[in-house]
Amino acid sequence: MSNGKQRPPRTGVPAREPVPTGLAAPLNPGRIGAYLGLAVLGVLVGIAGAFVQAAWFPGGLLLALVAAAGLFYGGRLLTGTQIGTLAPAAGWLISIILLLGGRPEGDYVFGDEVGLTLFMLGGMAVAVICATMSRSPRQGDDSGRPGK
């Protein structure tokens, strides 16, 4: 402070131990179930997106990518972790690779090559964007600023 006065230390506040996060956090069966459920939802959105993007090319592609973005961002908000985005993204990517891989004759089962490429690259870009977003502030957390 500019006037040379120091703030008195806070008293009566118990010391808190830091809560382990990420890979250091203890296993939680509920969180593991949520990740598996999100991965299954990712598979379902990938299957639906493969059909929709091929059926109505420009609009269907946008609809499929918006659905994938909603799932990825929703997983991030639900769990509060980056794994919440990566679990449905992994299910989504596995399903579309299996569905859009093509046939032995050389042609594609779902649509043309441009639509498939845009669907796969666009979905991966959306997953990366959702996984690398900054964390949203939690409601009710004390910011440490007086008067707030």
Contact map, one row per residue, 1 for C-alpha under 8 A:
1111110000000000000000000000000000000000000000000000000000000000000000000000000000000000000000000000000000000000000000000000000000000000000000000000
1111100000000000000000000000000000000000000000000000000000000000000000000000000000000000000000000000000000000000000000000000000000000000000000000000
1111100000000000000000000000000000000000000000000000000000000000000000000000000000000000000000000000000000000000000000000000000000000000000000000000
1111110000000000000000000000000000000000000000000000000000000000000000000000000000000000000000000000000000000000000000000000000000000000000000000000
1111111000000000000000000000000000000000000000000000000000000000000000000000000000000000000000000000000000000000000000000000000000000000000000000000
1001111100000000000000000000000000000000000000000000000000000000000000000000000000000000000000000000000000000000000000000000000000000000000000000000
0000111110000000000000000000000000000000000000000000000000000000000000000000000000000000000000000000000000000000000000000000000000000000000000000000
0000011111000000000000000000000000000000000000000000000000000000000000000000000000000000000000000000000000000000000000000000000000000000000000000000
0000001111100000000000000000000000000000000000000000000000000000000000000000000000000000000000000000000000000000000000000000000000000000000000000000
0000000111111000000000000000000000000000000000000000000000000000000000000000000000000000000000000000000000000000000000000000000000000000000000000000
0000000011111000000000000000000000000000000000000000000000000000000000000000000000000000000000000000000000000000000000000000000000000000000000000000
0000000001111100000000000000000000000000000000000000000000000000000000000000000000000000000000000000000000000000000000000000000000000000000000000000
0000000001111110000000000000000000000000000000000000000000000000000000000000000000000000000000000000000000000000000000000000000000000000000000000000
0000000000011111000000000000000000000000000000000000000000000000000000000000000000000000000000000000000000000000000000000000000000000000000000000000
0000000000001111100000000000000000000000000000000000000000000000000000000000000000000000000000000000000000000000000000000000000000000000000000000000
0000000000000111110000000000000000000000000000000000000000000000000000000000000000000000000000000000000000000000000000000000000000000000000000000000
0000000000000011111000000000000000000000000000000000000000000000000000000000000000000000000000000000000000000000000000000000000000000000000000000000
0000000000000001111100000000000000000000000000000000000000000000000000000000000000000000000000000000000000000000000000000000000000000000000000000000
0000000000000000111110001000000000000000000000000000000000000000000000000000000000000000000000000000000000000000000000000000000000000000000000000000
0000000000000000011111011100000000000000000000000000000000000000000000000000000000000000000000000000000000000000000000000000000000000000000000000000
0000000000000000001111111000000000000000000000000000000000000000000000000000000000000000000000000000000000000000000000000000000000000000000000000000
0000000000000000000111111000000000000000000000000000000000000000000000000000000010000000000000000000000000000000000000000000000000000000000000000000
0000000000000000000011111100000000000000000000000000000000000000000000000000000000000000000000000000000000000000000000000000000000000000000000000000
0000000000000000000111111100000000000000000000000000000000000000000000000000000000000000000000000000000000000000000000000000000000000000000000000000
0000000000000000001111111110000000000000000000000000000000000000000000000000000000000000000000000000000000000000000000000000000000000000000000000000
0000000000000000000100111111000000000000000000000000000000000000000000000000000000000000000000000000000000000000000000000000000000000000000000000000
0000000000000000000000001111101100000000000000000000000000000000000000000000000000000000000000000000000000000000000000000000000000000000000000000000
0000000000000000000000000111111100000000000000000000000000000000000000000000000000000000000000000000000000000000000000000000000000000000000000000000
0000000000000000000000000011111110000000000000000000000000000000000000000000000000000000000000000000000000000000000000000000000000000000000000000000
0000000000000000000000000001111111000000000000000000000000000000000000000000000000000000000000000000000000000000000000000000000000000000000000000000
0000000000000000000000000011111111100000000000000000000000000000000000000000001000000000000000000000000000000000000000000000000000000000000000000000
0000000000000000000000000011111111110000000000000000000000000000000000000000000000000000000000000000000000000000000000000000000000000000000000000000
0000000000000000000000000000111111111000000000000000000000000000000000000000000000000000000000000000000000000000000000000000000000000000000000000000
0000000000000000000000000000011111111100000000000000000000000000000000000000001000000000000000000000000000000000000000000000000000000000000000000000
0000000000000000000000000000001111111110000000000000000000000000000000000000000000110011000000000000000000000000000000000000000000000000000000000000
0000000000000000000000000000000111111111000000000000000000000000000000000000000000000010000000000000000000000000000000000000000000000000000000000000
0000000000000000000000000000000011111111100000000000000000000000000000000000000000000000000000000000000000000000000000000000000000000000000000000000
0000000000000000000000000000000001111111110000000000000000000000000000000010000000010011000000000000000000000000000000000000000000000000000000000000
0000000000000000000000000000000000111111111000000000000000000000000000000000000000000011111100000000000000000000000000000000000000000000000000000000
0000000000000000000000000000000000011111111100000000000000000000000000000000000000000001001000000000000000000000000000000000000000000000000000000000
0000000000000000000000000000000000001111111110000000000000000000000000100000000000000001001000000000000000000000000000000000000000000000000000000000
0000000000000000000000000000000000000111111111000000000000000000000100100000000000000011111100000000000000000000000000000000000000000000000000000000
0000000000000000000000000000000000000011111111100000000000000000000000000000000000000001001111100000000000000000000000000000000000000000000000000000
0000000000000000000000000000000000000001111111110000000000000000000000000000000000000000000100000000000000000000000000000000000000000000000000000000
0000000000000000000000000000000000000000111111111000000000000001001100000000000000000000000100000000000000000000000000000000000000000000000000000000
0000000000000000000000000000000000000000011111111100000000000000000100000000000000000000001110110000000000000000000000000000000000000000000000000000
0000000000000000000000000000000000000000001111111110000000000000000000000000000000000000000100110010000000000000000000000000000000000000000000000000
0000000000000000000000000000000000000000000111111111000000000001000000000000000000000000000000000000000000000000000000000000000000000000000000000000
0000000000000000000000000000000000000000000011111111100000011011101000000000000000000000000000000000000000000000000000000000000000000000000000000000
0000000000000000000000000000000000000000000001111111110000000001000000000000000000000000000000010011000000000100000000000000000000000000000000000000
0000000000000000000000000000000000000000000000111111111000000000000000000000000000000000000000000000000000000100000000000000000000000000000000000000
0000000000000000000000000000000000000000000000011111111110011011000000000000000000000000000000000000000000000000000000000000000000000000000000000000
0000000000000000000000000000000000000000000000001111111111111111000000000000000000000000000000000000000000000010001100100000000000000000000000000000
0000000000000000000000000000000000000000000000000111111110011000000000000000000000000000000000000000000000000111001100000000000000000000000000000000
0000000000000000000000000000000000000000000000000011111110010000000000000000000000000000000000000000000000000010000000000000000000000000000000000000
0000000000000000000000000000000000000000000000000001111111111000000000000000000000000000000000000000000000000000000000000000000000000000000000000000
0000000000000000000000000000000000000000000000000001111111111000000000000000000000000000000000000000000000000000001000000000000000000000000000000000
0000000000000000000000000000000000000000000000000000100111111100000000000000000000000000000000000000000000000000000000000000000000000000000000000000
0000000000000000000000000000000000000000000000000000100111111110000000000000000000000000000000000000000000000000000000000000000000000000000000000000
0000000000000000000000000000000000000000000000001001111111111111000000000000000000000000000000000000000000000000000000000000000000000000000000000000
0000000000000000000000000000000000000000000000001001110111111111100000000000000000000000000000000000000000000000001001100000000000000000000000000000
0000000000000000000000000000000000000000000000000000100001111111110000000000000000000000000000000000000000000000000000000000000000000000000000000000
0000000000000000000000000000000000000000000000001001100000111111111000000000000000000000000000000000000000000000000000000000000000000000000000000000
0000000000000000000000000000000000000000000010011101100000011111111100000000000000000000000000000000000000000000000000100000000000000000000000000000
0000000000000000000000000000000000000000000000001000000000001111111110000000000000000000000000000000000000000000000000100110010000000000000000000000
0000000000000000000000000000000000000000000000000000000000000111111111000000000000000000000000000000000000000000000000000000000000000000000000000000
0000000000000000000000000000000000000000000010001000000000000011111111100000000000000000000000000000000000000000000000000000000000000000000000000000
0000000000000000000000000000000000000000010011000000000000000001111111110000000000000000000000000000000000000000000000000010010000000000000000000000
0000000000000000000000000000000000000000000000000000000000000000111111111000000000000000000000000000000000000000000000000010011001000000000000000000
0000000000000000000000000000000000000000000000000000000000000000011111111100000000000000000000000000000000000000000000000000000000000000000000000000
0000000000000000000000000000000000000000110000000000000000000000001111111110000000001001000000000000000000000000000000000000000000000000000000000000
0000000000000000000000000000000000000000000000000000000000000000000111111111000000011101100000000000000000000000000000000000011001100000000000000000
0000000000000000000000000000000000000000000000000000000000000000000011111111100000001000000000000000000000000000000000000000000001000000000000000000
0000000000000000000000000000000000000000000000000000000000000000000001111111110000001000000000000000000000000000000000000000000000000000000000000000
0000000000000000000000000000000000000100000000000000000000000000000000111111111100011001000000000000000000000000000000000000000000000000000000000000
0000000000000000000000000000000000000000000000000000000000000000000000011111111111111000000000000000000000000000000000000000000001100000000000000000
0000000000000000000000000000000000000000000000000000000000000000000000001111111110010000000000000000000000000000000000000000000000000000000000000000
0000000000000000000000000000000000000000000000000000000000000000000000000111111100010000000000000000000000000000000000000000000000000000000000000000
0000000000000000000000000000001001000000000000000000000000000000000000000011111110110000000000000000000000000000000000000000000000000000000000000000
0000000000000000000000000000000000000000000000000000000000000000000000000011111111010000000000000000000000000000000000000000000000000010000000000000
0000000000000000000001000000000000000000000000000000000000000000000000000001101111111000000000000000000000000000000000000000000000000000000000000000
0000000000000000000000000000000000000000000000000000000000000000000000000001000111111100000000000000000000000000000000000000000000110000000000000000
0000000000000000000000000000000000100000000000000000000000000000000000000001001011111110000000000000000000000000000000000000000000100000000000000000
0000000000000000000000000000000000100100000000000000000000000000000000010011111111111111000000000000000000000000000000000000000000000000000000000000
0000000000000000000000000000000000000000000000000000000000000000000000111111000011111111100000000000000000000000000000000000001001100000000000000000
0000000000000000000000000000000000000000000000000000000000000000000000010000000001111111110000000000000000000000000000000000001000100000000000000000
0000000000000000000000000000000000110110010000000000000000000000000000000000000000111111111000000000000000000000000000000000000000000000000000000000
0000000000000000000000000000000000100111111000000000000000000000000000110010000000011111111100000000000000000000000000000000000000000000000000000000
0000000000000000000000000000000000000010010000000000000000000000000000010000000000001111111110000000000000000000000000000001001000000000000000000000
0000000000000000000000000000000000000010010000000000000000000000000000000000000000000111111111000000000000000000000000000000000000000000000000000000
0000000000000000000000000000000000000011111001000000000000000000000000000000000000000011111111100000000000000000000000000000000000000000000000000000
0000000000000000000000000000000000000010011111100000000000000000000000000000000000000001111111110000000000000000000000000000000000000000000000000000
0000000000000000000000000000000000000000001001000000000000000000000000000000000000000000111111111000000000000000000000010001000000000000000000000000
0000000000000000000000000000000000000000001000000000000000000000000000000000000000000000011111111100000000000000000000000000000000000000000000000000
0000000000000000000000000000000000000000001001100000000000000000000000000000000000000000001111111110000000000000000000000000000000000000000000000000
0000000000000000000000000000000000000000000001100100000000000000000000000000000000000000000111111111100000000000000000010000000000000000000000000000
0000000000000000000000000000000000000000000000000000000000000000000000000000000000000000000011111111100000000000000000000000000000000000000000000000
0000000000000000000000000000000000000000000000000000000000000000000000000000000000000000000001111111100000000000000000000000000000000000000000000000
0000000000000000000000000000000000000000000000100100000000000000000000000000000000000000000000111111110000001100000000000000000000000000000000000000
0000000000000000000000000000000000000000000000000100000000000000000000000000000000000000000000011111110000011100000100000000000000000000000000000000
0000000000000000000000000000000000000000000000000000000000000000000000000000000000000000000000011111111000010000000000000000000000000000000000000000
0000000000000000000000000000000000000000000000000000000000000000000000000000000000000000000000000011111101111000000000000000000000000000000000000000
0000000000000000000000000000000000000000000000000000000000000000000000000000000000000000000000000000111111111000000000000000000000000000000000000000
0000000000000000000000000000000000000000000000000000000000000000000000000000000000000000000000000000011111100000000000000000000000000000000000000000
0000000000000000000000000000000000000000000000000000000000000000000000000000000000000000000000000000001111100000000000000000000000000000000000000000
0000000000000000000000000000000000000000000000000000000000000000000000000000000000000000000000000000011111110000000000000000000000000000000000000000
0000000000000000000000000000000000000000000000000000000000000000000000000000000000000000000000000000011111111000000000000000000000000000000000000000
0000000000000000000000000000000000000000000000000000000000000000000000000000000000000000000000000001111001111111100000000000000000000000000000000000
0000000000000000000000000000000000000000000000000000000000000000000000000000000000000000000000000011011000111110000000000000000000000000000000000000
0000000000000000000000000000000000000000000000000110010000000000000000000000000000000000000000000011000000011111000100000000000000000000000000000000
0000000000000000000000000000000000000000000000000000111000000000000000000000000000000000000000000000000000011111101100000000000000000000000000000000
0000000000000000000000000000000000000000000000000000010000000000000000000000000000000000000000000000000000010111111100000000000000000000000000000000
0000000000000000000000000000000000000000000000000000000000000000000000000000000000000000000000000000000000010011111110000000000000000000000000000000
0000000000000000000000000000000000000000000000000000000000000000000000000000000000000000000000000000000000000001111111000000000000000000000000000000
0000000000000000000000000000000000000000000000000000110010001000000000000000000000000000000000000000000000000011111111100000000000000000000000000000
0000000000000000000000000000000000000000000000000000110000000000000000000000000000000000000000000001000000000111111111110000000000000000000000000000
0000000000000000000000000000000000000000000000000000000000000000000000000000000000000000000000000000000000000000111111111000000000000000000000000000
0000000000000000000000000000000000000000000000000000000000001000000000000000000000000000000000000000000000000000011111111100000000000000000000000000
0000000000000000000000000000000000000000000000000000100000001001100000000000000000000000000000000000000000000000001111111110000000000000000000000000
0000000000000000000000000000000000000000000000000000000000000000000000000000000000000000000010010000000000000000000111111111000000000000000000000000
0000000000000000000000000000000000000000000000000000000000000000000000000000000000000000000000000000000000000000000011111111100000000000000000000000
0000000000000000000000000000000000000000000000000000000000000000100000000000000000000000000000000000000000000000000001111111110000000000000000000000
0000000000000000000000000000000000000000000000000000000000000000100110000000000000000000000000000000000000000000000000111111111000000000000000000000
0000000000000000000000000000000000000000000000000000000000000000000000000000000000000000100010000000000000000000000000011111111100000000000000000000
0000000000000000000000000000000000000000000000000000000000000000000000000000000000000000000000000000000000000000000000001111111110000000000000000000
0000000000000000000000000000000000000000000000000000000000000000100110010000000000000000000000000000000000000000000000000111111111000000000000000000
0000000000000000000000000000000000000000000000000000000000000000000010010000000000001100100000000000000000000000000000000011111111100000000000000000
0000000000000000000000000000000000000000000000000000000000000000000000000000000000000000000000000000000000000000000000000001111111110000000000000000
0000000000000000000000000000000000000000000000000000000000000000000000000000000000000000000000000000000000000000000000000000111111111000000000000000
0000000000000000000000000000000000000000000000000000000000000000000010011001000000001000000000000000000000000000000000000000011111111000000000000000
0000000000000000000000000000000000000000000000000000000000000000000000010001000001101100000000000000000000000000000000000000001111111000000000000000
0000000000000000000000000000000000000000000000000000000000000000000000000000000001000000000000000000000000000000000000000000000111111100000000000000
0000000000000000000000000000000000000000000000000000000000000000000000000000000000000000000000000000000000000000000000000000000011111110000000000000
0000000000000000000000000000000000000000000000000000000000000000000000000000000000000000000000000000000000000000000000000000000000011111000000000000
0000000000000000000000000000000000000000000000000000000000000000000000000000000100000000000000000000000000000000000000000000000000001111100000000000
0000000000000000000000000000000000000000000000000000000000000000000000000000000000000000000000000000000000000000000000000000000000000111110000000000
0000000000000000000000000000000000000000000000000000000000000000000000000000000000000000000000000000000000000000000000000000000000000011111010000000
0000000000000000000000000000000000000000000000000000000000000000000000000000000000000000000000000000000000000000000000000000000000000001111110000000
0000000000000000000000000000000000000000000000000000000000000000000000000000000000000000000000000000000000000000000000000000000000000000111110000000
0000000000000000000000000000000000000000000000000000000000000000000000000000000000000000000000000000000000000000000000000000000000000000011111000000
0000000000000000000000000000000000000000000000000000000000000000000000000000000000000000000000000000000000000000000000000000000000000000111111100000
0000000000000000000000000000000000000000000000000000000000000000000000000000000000000000000000000000000000000000000000000000000000000000000111111000
0000000000000000000000000000000000000000000000000000000000000000000000000000000000000000000000000000000000000000000000000000000000000000000011111001
0000000000000000000000000000000000000000000000000000000000000000000000000000000000000000000000000000000000000000000000000000000000000000000001111100
0000000000000000000000000000000000000000000000000000000000000000000000000000000000000000000000000000000000000000000000000000000000000000000001111111
0000000000000000000000000000000000000000000000000000000000000000000000000000000000000000000000000000000000000000000000000000000000000000000000011111
0000000000000000000000000000000000000000000000000000000000000000000000000000000000000000000000000000000000000000000000000000000000000000000000001111
0000000000000000000000000000000000000000000000000000000000000000000000000000000000000000000000000000000000000000000000000000000000000000000000101111
